[in-house]
């Protein structure tokens, strides 16, 4: 029986890389849920996360809300139909196909920001070369639509990564989001964000389930805006977001 609507972040909420899994669990106790393109496992759920996922699947209308690309989302082995991915750049309907109206809106907005995204990539690459730091930086796209800048340190040195980005792009500008979590920096234009996609989805969800609570679940500070649109919020203890408010 469906008792709630849940909008659920994935990475570091329902599962994580093996490096982030708690030491209390042996490898054999972990369940692989996220996979690389070659089919090898990348992300694992603990027994408690698996129990939580089963509860969500059995008793709620669960909608993943993730920063993952559409391709990466489709390599996650959890039950879902509708979803938000690519930091809100893509919405999937109940048929698991992209929402055409949303895609058209995003494409129109993205085209305006293409030159700025390219300029940020060039600036970060140039600063990384100047500092002698190995940074992988590119514009993330979906179906050829430029969405945001993603930068990672080749050797997982987050401090060095942040120093390069700070020097290259000291001010992203009003309305932009500078999202940092581990060895990732995402620079997102004002139109992009999970909260915008969730705001687009919520009216239909509330019409479909008028008497059910909507619960937002996430781990990072950039999840907070979409969680704030819901009736209730849940977060993993020990997460980035929990560290900000607990």
Secondary structure, DSSP 4 states (H G I P E B T S, - for coil): ---EEEEE--BTTTBEEGGGS-TTS-GGG-EEEEE-TTS-EEEEE-HHHHHHHHHHHHHEEEEEE-SS-HHHHTTB-S--SSEEEGGGTEEE-TTSSB-HHHHHHHHHHHHHHHHHHHHHHHHHHHHHHHHT--EEEEEEEETTEEEEEEEEETT--HHHHHHHHHHH-S---TT-EEEE-SS-EEEE-TT-SHHHHHHHHHHHHHHHTTTSEEEEE-SSGGGHHHHTTSSEEE--TTSHHHHHH-
